[in-house]
Amino acid sequence: HVLRDDLDSPSGIAWGDGKLYVANHDEVLRFDFEPGATTLPGEATKLMDLPAAGNHWMRNLVLSADTNRLYVAVGSSSNIAERGMEAEEGRAAIWEKDLTKDGFPRHFAQGLRNPNGLAWNPASGELWTTVNERDQLGPDLVPDYLTNVPLGAHYGWPWIYWKKFDDDRVKWQPPEFIDDYVREPEYALGAHTAPLGLAFAVGGERLGADFASGAFIARHGSWNRKPAAGYKVVFVGFADGAAGKAKPIDVLTGFLDDKGAAHGRPVDVTA
């Protein structure tokens, strides 16, 4: 193990074509790296700056299938922008960086309070994400969610949740015509369950036909809800490239004891 001064609260990681991408809380770095190496050789190349720290500091990454584009999830720094929208510049969003040329990244999607897991749906080729919604509206609001993320999508944060509901606590003027283009998420995962890691099933050989099409999700668990919610890995079944209407299937449990005390909190999954 080598201590490096260019790693600062790293969380997101992706690899492709001999390059390792690492997301610090405030920047994305690229290293030359081949599988099997035990150290990161040489100096890192900084690809882009990110809004630093904030209440949601994790920055997850995923590469496009052709490894030409990198996607970065950046959460908000607050619950409902209570410190002003200026403090949320560049946040509550997914960014896209074209790795084939110089230039700034672009907003790929916005209005996502805390997007975290990022993965490609193998059936449709779409980017999907898990999102932690807002707090302080009671134990059963607002449902966190799993959704596809088309280019240019806006999911309403902080002004609107689940397309239909205005959050009257927000003081700041929303973008013009937001009601006309804000999107409804695809699949509710329960309020305050804190979904983080996301991975789509790759065939059904290992877990059987019931798990052949769909997504595995690490629900990290609530910090402010009684009774506690989340604290498990679940599977959401898909049909024709879209999330079905059935409830999630428990895959890995036991993180909460009978008294509601936590003995672990799932963060990520892989398939």
Order of alpha helices (4+ residues) and beta strands (2+ residues): beta-beta-beta-beta-beta-beta-beta-beta-beta-beta-beta-beta-beta-beta-alpha-beta-beta-beta-beta-beta-beta
